[in-house]
Amino acid sequence: MGKKRNTGRKGRIAFDDPPFGKVITGDCVAAMKALPAGTANLVFADPPYNLQLGEGLRRPNHSLVDGVDDAWDKFDDFAAYDRFTHEWLSAARHALNDTGTLWVIGSYHNIFRIGTALQDLGFWVLNDVVWRKTNPMPNFRGRRFTNAHETMIWCKKSEDQSGYTFNYDAMKALNDDLQMRSDWLLPICAGQERLRKNGKKAHATQKPESLLHRVILSSSNPGDVVLDPFFGTGTTGAVAKRLGRSYIGIERDESYAALAADRLAAVRPGEDIAIQTTPSRRSEPRVPFGSLIERGLIKPGTVLFDAKRRHSAKVRADGSLTAGNVTGSIHKVGATLQGAPACNGWSFWFYERRGKPVPIDLLRQQVRSEMATA
C-alpha cells in the first residue's frame, strides 16, 4: 500500500492509497471540477452546517460546550452560504456519473436551504432520511426540544434518470428481513471510534461509521467509487475501503487530511466474499418460463402442482399452462385456480424430480447463473 504526503498545496494528493483511493487536499469545488466528468458512482457530503453559534454554547454551570466553533463553519450571511452550496453541488454534479446518487447530511440550520439548492440545480429527491440519535447532546438551556436527529437527503441527478443503485434486499437483510425505513436509529460517534488529538475531539462533527455503512451499502456496489468532498478525518473512506469500494476524499484542512491518512492506512479492505450483499431481485435478468422449455429443463406435458398438491396444471410447448378450461401463464393459472387476484407462479408451482417436489424457481436460478457466467 502506497503512502504519499505533501505539504498540503491546493488540489494535491496528500495520501495515495492504491488501488483503494486517495485523499486530496484543497478546495472541494476546484478539486471536483478537476476530476473527469462522471468519476463517482456515489457522493456523500457532510458540508458545513452554518450553525451561527455566536459566542458559543454554555451549560447551566457556565462551562463552555465543546461544540462546532471552527472557522470552516462560519459564513457572513445566508446569501454567502447559499452561494457556497450551489458551487459545491454544481461541482459534485459534474463528478457524479449518470447512474449515480448523492447523499447530503445536515441539521435544521442548513438542510432546508440545501434541499432548495438541490432542486434548483435539477437533482431529484428520492428520500429524506432521518438519523435519530440514540445518545444526543442534551439541550442545556432548557428552552427548546433536544435536537435528537439530523436529516439526510438522497437524490439522483435528474427526474429523468432511469437507473441508479438501491440494494433493497441488502437493506432488508440488514433489518432482520423487514423493509428498511427512512428513520435510522443509530448512536453518535463516541468512545474508541471518536478520534482525538491532544485529548480533545479531533473533529467536531465526526460521523459514526454505522451511518456511513448503511449509506454506502444501500446505494453502491463493490468496485464503485465513493466521493466525499468534505472528508474530515476519513470516515467515508474507512467504511468504503472495508466494503470493497474505492474512495476519493477532498479535505482543505491539512491537519484533518493527515489524521484521515493515518486512519486509512490502518484499514484493511474486506475480502471478496465478505463484501458481497444480497442481490436485488429486480436487478436480476428476467427469465421467461418458456425459456426453461426451450432449454429442455422442463418438457411439454410436465405436470406442475402446488406445495400441498391441491392444484395441478400441465405445461404446454409455448410456456403456457392448462388446467381444465383454464389456460395462461404460470402466474395467471395459479391465481385463477386459487381464486386469488394475483399469484407468483415461480414460488407457487413445483414439479417432480426423482420422486421429490422441486420448485420451478430453482430452474430459473440455474438459468440466471448461466447468464451471469456468460
Salt bridges, closest charged atoms under 4 A:
ASP17 OD2 - LYS241 NZ 2.98
ASP46 OD2 - LYS207 NZ 2.84
ASP82 OD2 - ARG113 NH2 2.81
ASP98 OD1 - LYS157 NZ 3.20
ASP120 OD2 - HIS86 NE2 3.86
GLU150 OE2 - LYS133 NZ 2.78
ASP183 OD2 - ARG181 NH2 2.86
GLU209 OE1 - ARG242 NH1 2.77
GLU209 OE2 - ARG263 NH2 2.92
ASP262 OD1 - LYS3 NZ 3.34
ASP262 OD1 - ARG5 NH2 2.47
GLU284 OE1 - ARG368 NH1 2.82
ASP306 OD2 - ARG310 NE 3.63
GLU352 OE1 - ARG309 NH2 3.14
ASP361 OD1 - ARG364 NE 2.71
GLU370 OE1 - ARG295 NH1 2.51
